[in-house]
Amino acid sequence: MADNSADRPLEGQLALVTGASRGIGAATAIELGRRGAHVIMTARDDRKLEQVEEQVHAAGGTATIAPMDLAEPDSIARLAAAISGRWDALDILVINAAVFVPHTPVQDLDPKAFSNALTVNVLATQTLLAAFHPMLKKAANGKVIGLTSSVGAKPRAYWAGYGVTKAAFNNLLASYALENTNTSRIRTAIVNPGGTRTEMRARAFPGEDPATVQPPETVALFIANMLGEEIPNGEILSVKDAL
């Protein structure tokens, strides 16, 4: 019998990808499925999740969709209960879902929009880590990948609403990485994708030609390739630097 381990290096592993209905999340889910992982995909749009699930299957992978809103109280707890009731360990957690805040001066930030971004981009991240930490610890080599933005590290005028959430996001994941360095086999990396052809990018840069930035599949390949290596624990990794 032929050895498919080279083509499917993630065979037998379980991955959870948030924000998987489009963009980087969808491309990552498809690539992980192609490499053998069973992918659990979450997002609010069940119809789009079903379309991505079909693409995972077309690529030779398997997937389970879990439509949900990360901002909804107890949604993550319910998801964790459902997943842990079926599987023992979680090998890969990709935290990709995020809410963008329209450009505006700090003094003009809309409280509702800012609060929602803090909930999804920061509070839900901590809740995901708390809810799935036990399953990540049970994995042979649990891995957490968080998608960030350059404005999380370098403030930019009129970007505070989104940038603040990504700065907090980076701190949470880096702290989690340090806390697990000597206490578990869980390793965490923060990925800065750079300019990528997504709906969020189109809202942030409405006049930009999408053809001038990389497709989501480039970031998905970067993430999938990294999962087959020793992850630089707690570091922010730039896709642009790797190209």
N, C-alpha and C positions, 0 to 999 in steps of 0.2 A: 504494500500500500504506500502511496506517495506521501512524503512528509510535507504538510502544508504550513508548518510552523513559521517559515520565513514570510509567507504571504499573509498569514493570520497570526501575528505575534501576540494579539490580545485575546486569543481564543480562551473561552472559559471565564473571562473577567466580566464584571458588572460595572457599568458606567452610568452616571446620572448627569445629564446636561440640562441646565436651566436656560430659558430663553431660546429654546430649540426650534421654534416655528419658522425662523428665517435667519438670514445673514450668517454671522460667524457661528452661532449656536447650531443652526441647521447643517451647515457644512461640516462642523466638527462631529455632530451625531452621525452623519453619513460616513465619514472617514473612519470613525471608531468602529462602526458596524462593519465596514468593509474589512477592517483588520481583525475581526472576530469577536469583539466585545458585544454583549447584549446591552443595548442602550435604552435607558429609561429617559424619556424626553418630556419636559414640562414647558408650558407656556399658557397664555390665556386663550389663544385661538385654537379650538379643537379641530376645525376644518384644516387649517394650515399644518397642524401637527400630523394629521392623517396623511397629508400630501408628503410630508417629510418621511413619515414611516414607510410609505410606498417606495420612496427613493432609497431608504436603507435596505429594504428587501430586494430592490432591483440591483443593489450593489453586493448582494450576497450575505447581508447581515440580518440580524433580528432586533426587534425593538418593541418597547411597550410605551404607550403614550399616557400621560397623566395631566390632563388639562387642569390648570389651577392658576390662581392669582396669588403671587407671593405676598402681596399687601393685605390679603384677607386673614383675619385672626385665626390661628390654629390650622391654617392650610398646610404649613410645613410639618407640623406635628402629625397631621393625618397622613401626609405622604410618607413620612418616616415609618409610621406604624404599619402602613400597607406594604412597604418595601421590606421591612425587617420581618414581617410575617411570612414572606415568601422566600427571601434570601438571607443567608447568614452574614455575608460580608459585602462591603462596597469597596471596589478596587479603585475607582476613579470618580472624582466629583469635579465637574467643570461648572464654575459659577460665572455665567455669562450674562444672565438677564440684568438689564439696567434701564433706568428711566432718565431721559434727557430733560434738562431744564432750559427753556428758551433763554437766549442771551439777553441780559438786562443788568443795569447797575445794581450793586449790592442793596442800595436803599430802596430799590423798586422791585425786589424779589417778591413774587407772589407767594404768600404763606402756604397756600394749599398745594401748589405745584412743588415747592421746596420740601414741604413735609412728606409728600408722596415719594419724592426722590430719595430722601433720607430713609424712609421706610423700606423701599425696595433695594436700594443700593448699599445700605449700611445695616439696618436692623435685620433685614432678611438674611444677609450674609452671616451675621453672628448666629441667627437662629438655625440656619442650615448647618453650620459647623457644629453647633451644640447637638442638633438632632441626629446627625449622621456620624459624629465622632465614634460612638461605640462600634458601628459597622466598619468604619475605616480602620479602626484598631484591629479588627478581626481579619483584615486582609493581609496577605503575605507582604505586600508593599503598598499600603494605601497612599494615593496621590491626590492632591487638591490643586486645581488650576483655576486661578482667578483672572478675569479679563479686565484690564484697567485702561487708563487714558493718560497721556502725557500731562494733562492739566491737573492730575492728581499730585504730581511732583513739582510742577512749575506753574504757579498762578498766572492767569491771563485775564486781562480786562474783560468784563462782561460775562465771564465764564464761571463766576464764583458758585452759582447754584449747583452746577454739575461738578465743578472741580473740588469743592469741599467734600462732596460725597465720595469721590474717588480717593481723596487724600485719606479719609477715614477708612475706606475699603482697604487701601494699601497697608495701613497701620494694623488693622485687624488681622489680615492674612500673614503679615510679617511676624507679628507677635505670636500667632498660632504656630507658625513654623518654628520659631525659637523654643516655644514651650514643648514641642514634640521632638526636638533634636535628640534628647537623651532619654526620653520616656516612652517612645513608641517608634515604629517604623514608618509612620506617616511623614511624607515629605510634601512641601507646599511651594509652588512657584506662582509668581504674578507675571502675566504676559501683557505687554503693551503692543497691540497689533499695529499701531500706526494707521495712516490713512487707508481705509478699507471701504469697498463699495457696499454700503449698507443703508437702510432707511434712516437710521439715526444720523449717519454722516450726511445724507442728503438734507436733513432738517438743519444740521449745524452749518453746512456750507451750501446753501441753496443755489448758488451760481456756478458751482464746480462741475466740470465735465466728469462724469463717473468713470469714463475710460482712462482718466489720468491717475487713478488710484488702483491698488491691488484688489483682486476679487477675494471674497471670504474663504475660498478654497485654499489660498496661500497660507492663511492663518491656521486653518484646520490641519494642513500638512505639518506646519511647525509644531502644533500641539501634539499631534499623533506621533511624530518622530521623537519628540521630547519624552513621551511616556515610555519609550523603549530604552531610555537611558537613565543614568543617575541624575535626578533633578537637583539643580542648584538651590538648596533649601532657603526659602525666604527672599530670594533675589527677584528683582524686576528684570525680566528678559524682554528685549526688543526684537520684534520680528524683522524690522528693517535692518538691524545690525547683522542678522543671520543670513540675509539675502546676498 
